[in-house]
């Protein structure tokens, strides 16, 4: 007999992420560009390029990943808040301010 499956607290409260096709494709495109940057970093390491150049590219990848994270969080929050509060225009305005604040923190 198999033991019962335990459900963690995160699984109980985590809403399903719902992105529209435009948002999803935009994030996937950004991740593909980051993938290219990562491959470039691998090449730079194989070629034993200058550590300053490599570090600069690492910083660019880090910033690009932060941008994807902010985009994902903003889109996810937008859908959650719109379904909870219903006023799409006010939700979008509040999220635009939040997104600006998050980008400043980078």
Secondary structure, 3 states (H helix, E strand, C coil): CCCCCCCCHHHHHCCCCCCCHHHHHHHHHHHHHHHHHHHHHHHHHHCCCCHHHHHHHHHHHHHHHHHHHHHHHHHHHHHHHHHHHCCHHHHHHHHHHHHHHHHHHC
